[in-house]
């Protein structure tokens, strides 16, 4: 039996959700998205102080697992996959407790988009970020919606179309990262911040999150459904195939 793609633990009243496919740079397949959603719902209903999301190994997350998306053959299968993805995002959006992201390495595609739903983003000096979905014929649904409130309309469009790579200082200057931390201190700092945020009442967190996220929720769901269609197109299939072939040769 293989290792769980997502690990959950509680420490000092803080839920730690760890993306755990280090050999795949914590790429999010169907099982990972499912477990992420389940653990977020569990944490946000359990009376914990706050949630920390981080990754195992040298990556936070490389985003949606491209092999999993490439294997989708029908609209029914694709809608099911992306409904699970959307369910995890909804769990973050609806959580009544503060969410801290501790970015320990690269955060790419869906891995970078998750950060847009976190309340505080701490990043290692070794972290970097990109939204490269357009390079394989796909779209970044969170960047295209909620990301506009973080980066502004034009900058969000630039990041989505070019897939530009941001180092940690660039990401901080653009508002994606709140604080930069030395690699060996990241998790301890995230727990410290989470514990301090745990003093904030549920009702305040819930209302602030509702006010800032709610305007984008319908649009986000529509974008995720459109992504489920695009992943089946000839263009996307060919680009994913070429990506997987290059990876096999590396």
VENPE-V626113 format. One record per pair of residues at least 6 apart in sequence whose C-alpha atoms are under 6 Angstrom apart, sorted by the first residue. I is the first residue (numbers start at 1). GAP is how many residues later the second one is. Records with the same first field share a line. If there is no record, write none. Layout:
# VENPE-V626113
I: GAP  GAP
This chain:
# VENPE-V626113
5: 15  16  27
6: 12  13  14  26
7: 10  11
8: 8  9
9: 6  7
10: 6
13: 35  36
14: 34  35  36  37
15: 36
16: 35  36
17: 36
18: 35  36  37
19: 7  36
20: 6  36
22: 34  35
25: 34  36  37
26: 35
27: 34  35  36  37  38
28: 35  36  37
29: 36
33: 52
34: 50
37: 51  54
40: 51
41: 50
44: 51
49: 149
50: 47  48  144  148
51: 48
52: 47  48  49
53: 48
54: 6  48  49
58: 47
59: 45  46  47
60: 43  44  45  46  47
61: 46  50
62: 45  46  49
63: 45  46  47  48
64: 46
72: 6
78: 150
79: 149
96: 106  109  110
99: 19  20
100: 18  19  20  21
101: 20
102: 20  21
103: 20
104: 20
105: 21  22
106: 21  22  23
107: 22
108: 21  22  23
109: 22  23
113: 29
121: 56  57
122: 56  57  58
123: 57  58
124: 56  57  58  59
125: 57
127: 41
128: 38  39  40
129: 36  37
130: 33  34  35
131: 29  32
132: 31
133: 6
134: 27
136: 100  103  104
137: 99
141: 82  83
145: 71
148: 8
171: 6
172: 6
